[in-house]
Amino acid sequence: MVLKAYQKIPDMHFACYQVLYGGHDGTYLFFTPLKSADQIDAELLHNKDFMAAMGEDGMKRLAELSAASIDWSENNLFSFDPSMSYVSPEWIKADPEFWKPKTGKAMASKPHEKPAEAPNKAPQ
């Protein structure tokens, strides 16, 4: 029902994973990819599109199903840091500017030189 509604909305993407280890039984994670934080506002605007695609009866049914099946939910914002990621060469080729940036994060992740130390002078 939800997937059919999302198919009616352009540029809606998400991934769903079931947690098998390290979480409560029946835990599912939904990820919505965003290229920047300003896309959060666009995602919120898609809620109206989603409600229209579901229709009034569909939204009522979704609310009933959610109330019967969801114990708790939370929203988190995560960011991928290329310097902390190990990805395949295919991923790097698909978006080299992100995975191998030439400025910004790449420069910030370069090791800093240790500042010169002043000679140790003991008081006389």
MOMO-V290157 format. One record per pair of residues at least 12 apart in sequence whose C-alpha atoms are under 10 Angstrom apart, sorted by the first residue. I is the first residue (numbers start at 1). J is the second residue. Records with the same first field share a line. If there is no record, write none. Layout:
I->J, J
This chain:
1->53, 54, 58, 59, 61, 62
2->50, 53, 54, 58, 59, 62
3->54
4->53, 54
5->49, 50, 51, 52, 53, 54, 55, 58
6->46, 49, 50, 53, 54
7->50, 53
8->49, 50, 52, 53, 54
9->46, 49, 50, 52, 53
10->46, 49
11->43, 46
12->32, 33, 43, 46, 50
13->31, 32, 33, 34
14->30, 31, 32, 33, 34
15->29, 30, 31, 32, 33
16->28, 29, 30, 31, 32
17->29, 30, 31
18->30
26->69, 70, 71
27->70, 71, 72, 73
28->73
29->73, 74
30->75
31->75, 76, 77, 78
32->77
33->78, 79
34->77, 78, 79
35->79
36->79
37->77, 79
40->77
80->98, 99
81->98, 99, 105
82->98, 99, 100, 101, 105, 106
83->99, 100, 101, 105, 106, 109
85->99
86->99
87->99
